Amino acid sequence: MEKKFRKLALLFGKDQVTVNVFFEHLNQLPEPERKAMLLTAYQLALGDWEKPPKRYKLFMIKLIRKDRQA
């Protein structure tokens, strides 16, 4: 899980951890990487919930809500 979290953190860099920023960065990736990164975000959200910082937990909750509404 730690490796997956580092991949997600690298995607955000120093940007704010929000769903909109996530999709901005995601849309810049090639299709296979885009799918892999989305899967990584979901695996983190549904996996070890105790380790990610609060801002990432809030991001994951909002990501799942947005995806369900789409």
C-alpha positions as CSV (number, residue, x, y, z in Angstrom):
1,M,0.0,0.0,0.0
2,E,2.9,2.4,0.8
3,K,4.1,2.2,-2.8
4,K,0.6,3.0,-4.1
5,F,0.3,5.9,-1.8
6,R,3.7,7.3,-3.1
7,K,2.4,7.0,-6.7
8,L,-0.7,9.0,-5.8
9,A,1.3,11.6,-3.9
10,L,3.7,12.0,-6.9
11,L,0.7,12.6,-9.2
12,F,-0.4,15.5,-7.0
13,G,3.1,16.9,-6.3
14,K,2.7,20.1,-4.5
15,D,-0.8,20.7,-5.8
16,Q,-3.9,20.7,-3.6
17,V,-5.3,17.2,-3.0
18,T,-8.8,17.4,-4.6
19,V,-10.8,15.4,-7.1
20,N,-10.6,18.2,-9.7
21,V,-6.8,18.4,-9.5
22,F,-6.7,14.6,-9.6
23,F,-8.6,14.5,-12.9
24,E,-6.6,17.3,-14.3
25,H,-3.4,15.3,-13.8
26,L,-5.1,12.1,-14.8
27,N,-6.2,13.5,-18.1
28,Q,-2.6,14.3,-18.9
29,L,-1.6,10.6,-18.7
30,P,-1.8,8.1,-21.5
31,E,-4.9,5.9,-21.3
32,P,-3.2,2.8,-19.7
33,E,-1.6,4.9,-17.0
34,R,-4.8,6.7,-16.4
35,K,-6.7,3.5,-15.7
36,A,-3.9,2.2,-13.5
37,M,-3.8,5.5,-11.4
38,L,-7.6,5.4,-11.0
39,L,-7.4,1.8,-9.8
40,T,-4.6,2.8,-7.4
41,A,-6.7,5.5,-5.9
42,Y,-9.6,3.0,-5.4
43,Q,-7.3,0.4,-3.9
44,L,-6.0,2.9,-1.4
45,A,-9.6,4.0,-0.5
46,L,-10.8,0.5,0.0
47,G,-7.6,-0.9,1.5
48,D,-5.6,0.2,4.5
49,W,-7.7,3.2,5.7
50,E,-5.6,4.1,8.7
51,K,-2.3,5.1,6.9
52,P,-3.2,7.9,4.5
53,P,-3.2,11.5,5.8
54,K,-6.6,13.1,6.4
55,R,-6.5,15.2,3.2
56,Y,-6.0,12.0,1.2
57,K,-8.9,10.3,3.0
58,L,-11.2,13.3,2.2
59,F,-10.0,13.1,-1.5
60,M,-10.8,9.4,-1.7
61,I,-14.3,9.9,-0.2
62,K,-15.0,12.7,-2.7
63,L,-13.6,10.6,-5.6
64,I,-15.9,7.7,-4.9
65,R,-18.9,10.0,-4.5
66,K,-18.2,11.8,-7.7
67,D,-17.7,8.6,-9.6
68,R,-21.0,7.2,-8.3
69,Q,-22.8,10.3,-9.4
70,A,-21.4,10.1,-13.0
